[in-house]
Amino acid sequence: MDSSSQINNLNQQQLDILKLFSRELEPKDLIEIKRLIVKYLAEKVTKAADEIWDKNNWTDEDMERLLNTHKRTSSNYTSES
């Protein structure tokens, strides 16, 4: 796939972000921008989790129960030497 067809596959938000980075950035600036994006996304996840928590009227005891609930299925994997 050539670069022109890759650009055509980008949505408008992705194109806007590329425009923001059309100039050369210092490595420390890029790191800071990445941190800002991660912080923003983490805040969104936290807000969504808080909304679910409130909607379900969960308590700290409920969280402990959820943390200690074993939901994984058993594996048939056995290591052979």
N, C-alpha and C positions, 0 to 999 in steps of 0.2 A: 504494500500500500504506500503510495507516494504521499508527500507532505500536504499537497493541495487537497487530496481526498480526506486526509485526517482532519484538516481544518474544517472541511465541510461537515464533518460528523460532530463538531463541537456545538453545544447549545449556547444561547446568548450569554448566560452567566459565565461560562467558561471563556468565551471570547472577551468579555469585559475584564476578567481577571488577567488574561494575557495582555490586554492593553495597559493595565496597571504596571506590568512588569516589562514594558517595552524598553525601559532604560536599564543599564547595568546597575546591579545592586551590590553593595558591600556585603561580604559574607555575614557580618554581624547583623546587618539589616534584614537579610533573608531569615536568619535564625529568629529574630524578634517577630517578624511577620508570621512565621510558622507557629511561634508560641501564642500569638494573639488568636490565630485561627483555632488552635487546639483548645485554648481557654474558652473561646466562644462556643465551640461545639460541646465542651464539657459542661458548660453552664446550661445549654439546651437539654442535654441528657439529664442533668440533675433536676431541672425544672419538670421535665416529663415524668421522672421517677417520683418527685414530690407530689405531682398531680395524681398519679396512680395510688400512691400511699394514702393521700387524703380521701380519694374516691372510695377506697376499700376500708377506710377507718382502721388502718393497721396500727398496731402498737409495737413497742420494742420487743415484747414477748413474741409477737407474730414474726418479726424479723429473725429472732433467734431460732424459731421453729423452721422458718424457710432456709436459714443457713445450715441447719443440721439435718434437713431432709435429704435423703439419698435418692436422687432421681436418675442416676446413671444406670444403664442396663449392664448386665454382666457380660463380660467378653469371653469368647471361646478361644482367645489367643493364649497359647502356651509357649513359653520360650524353650527352645530345644538347643542344647549345647552341642 
